[in-house]
Amino acid sequence: MQQSTLFELRGLLAGVDEAGRGPLAGPVVASAVILRPDDHIEGLADSKKLSARRRDELARAIRERSLSWSVAWATPAEIDELNILAATMLAMRRAIENLSVMPGGVQVDGNRLPNLSFADVKLEGEAIVGGDDKVASISAASIIAKTTRDGIMEFLDRIHPEYEFARHKGYGTQVHCERLRQHGPCEQHRYSFAPVKAAS
């Protein structure tokens, strides 16, 4: 895992990542994590490369041992209103804003940064392509975002069992698309996404 020299003299860094940009249903979820410099959590990696069980184990460790962590999201209605990229940036900004400790800067997975102006503070930021597999705090944020979103989709499955959200987490799988055609979309679907629009 690398550490950026950009912020090495500027105090604590928050890693930021999201989960759920691609699905047809559910929120896009973002997390921000500030790890303790003296507490190395073994096994942090891109959440997509970890088993569900390992993600859950690491999520517990991150919540218990990080200096600060937060999670936030943008709803399907916000995704439809803003577009998925803008909604993702909004969720990331909310996650940063929710941290109990203000970081000296943020490192974000990807090639774009959210608005980093908060009241009278303008944070510095660095966008890192593949950061969820390179920077420990971004890996931690990816794990928190993914496990939180999976939990949300499992909860929504109990409200809307006809779509089997717990099974596919809202992604456009064959099963999900079949359920969409059978039942039409619900309020948890993203109506601006073509398969949902086609089933409306």
C-alpha positions, 0 to 999 in steps of 0.5 A: 500500500502506498502513501501519497507524498502530497499530504505527508506533512499535512496531518491526517488523511481520509480515504474515500470510496463508493459502492453501487454506481452500476446497479439498477436499484438502491442507493449509491453509498460512500464511506470516508475512513481515517486510519490510525497511523500506529494501527495497521489493519492486516488484509485491507484490499479492494472490497471486490477482491475479498469474500463477503465473510472477509469483508465483514470481518474487516469492516468490524475491525475498521469500525473498532480501530480507525480514528474516524469513519463515516458512511453516507449515500444518495438515494435513487431519487437523487440519482435520477435527479442529478445523474449517477456521477453527481450523486456519487460525488454528493454521497462522497461529500456527505461521508467526508462531512460526517467524519468526527475528525476533520482530515488534513486532506482526502484521497479518493478512489477514481479520477474525480474529486467531490466538492471539498469546500466545507464552511470556511475549510477547503480540503486538499484532495487527490484522486487515485485510479485504482486507489482501493487496491493501493491506499489502505484508507481507501481500501477501508472505505471501499469495505465499509461502503460495500458492506453497508450497501449490501446490508441496505439491499438485504433490508430492502429485500424484506420490504420488496421480496419480489425483486430478490434484492438480497440475491443480486444487490440491485445489479442488472442480473438476469434474475433482477431484469426478469423480476423488473419485467414481471412486477415493474419498478418500485421506488427503490429503482433508478428510473433514469437507467435504461432497463428500469425505464424500459420496464416502467 
